[in-house]
Amino acid sequence: MQPWSEISLPVLPGQGLPILIRDVSRQRLVAPVVAGEDARLYVCGITPYDSTHMGHAATYLAFDVLQRAWRDSGSRVSYVQNVTDIDDPLFERARSTNQHWQDIALREMNRFRDDMTALRILPPDHYVTVTEHIQGIISWIELLVTQGCTYSLDGDLYFDLTGVTDFGAVSHLSAAQMIDLFAERGGDP
């Protein structure tokens, strides 16, 4: 799928400083990419069931700044962004508005592209939809099922974390803390 149009960037004199990012697992600042090395960036995209909002703008602006800083430091950036164009919120919106879910998704993806263009956000090199890769996703899920890594609840499949003894090690959070945070941030534990 095509992202929004490329924008021209000015060439600045000199070279930018190395980028430091907080690595939660190591609990310190790290340089994920050394100046001049290639950088890879994956940013989870929208679920296109409604118009974009300030939270979207803040997310993509933050990663835009990171990408520009890496480029300024001499790195080439390979940037991938997905679109979750098949998901429960999209189906719920389609039912409540009596529209086809694909029509809603297309309209909102176009709106998102227009917003990113207006904000002068650098487009991803690879802009992919879930529907383009659904067969591969199904294959991965089938593999997880055959390996006993899932459980079923009310007809839905979930990844079974009971066998992951160090789950939470990266965040340094206990299972109880993660459940509390998940619920606090809108999840349904």
Secondary structure by P-SEA (a helix, b strand, c coil): ccccbbbbbccccccccbbbbbcccccccccccccccbbbbbbbbbcccccccaaaaaaaaaaaaaaaaaaaabbbbbbbbbbccccaaaaaaaaaacccaaaaaaaaaaaaaaaaaaaccccccbbbbccccaaaaaaaaaaaaaaccccccccbbbbbccccccccccccccaaaaaaaaaaacccc
